């Protein structure tokens, strides 16, 4: 069974119903490790070695984060800058991530329609996520399509429940190795 | 001397010094010459305020010289000597030997005996530490190449004084001159026993200095009495000189040795600054007496002789120095400056002249001429340097850029001085040290100093509110002074001192509470740190976390609170005298902070709403 490392990256989780819901949907499993980055590093002092050691024991890196300005929250960007070191993640002898999977679980206020060629933002979410795709590729990882929860501010209790179920299934599929 | 006449004497001496010394300093002649001129003025040949007792006064004032040697000994730190060994031995040693040999050779030609010639050569090879170092410091040349070269030569000369004092009795023509002026205890012992006794006393001093002195001083420090400390420092010097005298070693040599032994002690700066005023005054008195006992008519009768000797000496010394400067590859402009700076004869020659007269090495009337010549050579130094700077130096300067070398030559050149090494200073010191910053630490708690010494911190014992102590700890080279003393009064005094004399040094100050912080702001401190503020708020942050607040949110709350607290501090500062307004503004600011916190901690229910969502519809 593949091991999943879930990175939760949200600077104000207490204000995000959608993200709390997603978090609660993750099943308790020996194969899932949860890492709450903003809780771990409130002062942004990321421990590079500790992060790298953790990654070595997992097969799937799952980043759960809101979409801020078409990208990730700052701590996640810093994490990428620091942890994915030359000679470790890429470059000469940088083969520690080879064959691992990269997947983003993203909540956005904007609806599905807003993120289309003709919509409010004028591009699809996939296009906005190009830097992440390329990052994963450069490290020799499999980049899986993101799991999107969109239009969060319009979701009522019932909608949230639906999304929760969908997410639980998605995780189970990952564990069963059906993807890839 | 009756009591009243003693005070009258003191009145005359001090008055003349107070008038002449600042005047001489203003003219750039240095304080040594000021005292000398003051002595001449009150002496029997001008005003005649003091008569022939100038000679008795000399004997008393020679104790200033003893203290000076003690202070020189204190300055001799082994690592400084090791760092400078090349310049010290090479430049310093060669300068002394060459100048001595050439001067002695000329003296011999003029008909002196070879012993007198050698003594004369040794005396005249010394330069004036007081004048040269003062000049270099004033012109900011201490770190230039010429400054370093000068410093090395002077240091070597200072050290050479000791063997010179030891050699002099051997140069005496009469066989039965006692080593000291009084009868020593070991006079009738056979030679080998004498040596044995002297050796054991020296070893005794070393052992006492190493093992007994620090505990003894610590004990005194605990009594917390300033003047007892000063008394103990004086007692130490006097005891050493008496003890050495008793076994027939000169007091100067003995105290120098004592100084060297104590150079590595944590009480070094404290001793230095305790002795300083006595040393300064007694030395001043010594130069005064030299001036007062100078036989002006003899000098006036032989002007050509005096001037001939002066220019002979200046030329010879400068020539030797210049040649050595060439050998040691000093840049031309620096070399010339170095040669001119050290071409006078030093103040120590007055001591040696007196000494050689007692021993019968040199005749009294030739000494009078020589003393006058030395004084003139001193007076000419600033003039020569000024001329050189105004003419050639600037011209050469443009061609050869002045290089300052990496190697520092001062005793302590750390960029940070921490005053007060309690819990607070200690933390800060550890942080700076772990980042490779050199720190000098002063503390007034003897137990603490001892304990820190065991942990490998070089801590000096002393009261940081005293400017002279700060200066001997290298204040002039510091960039930042950390004021972390426990008492607010002491803090204020320290800060005022540093601000007044070294306005360019930045001061960071610890405050106990808000009131103290206001007081510090009042006297113009820019960087104020309330001791408990950060720690308390950090603790508050973690309490929030333990209550379930998310780390990052709690961290933001901490930063927001501190920022707000800073702003409030500065706003309330202006109102702090007006209690009513102060309280009302404080309340207002607190309420505002509460509102801010409430919003930020997410107490208000809100969905994750980005403002785009409104536009997207």
Interface residues (C-beta under 8 A of the other chain):
Chain A: X11 X12 X13 X14 X15 X16 X17 X18 X19 X38 X39 X40 X42 X43 X66 X107 X109 X110 X111 X114 X120 X151 X152 X153 X154
Chain B: X549 X550 X551 X552 X553 X554 X555 X602 X606 X607 X608 X609 X610 X612 X613 X615 X616
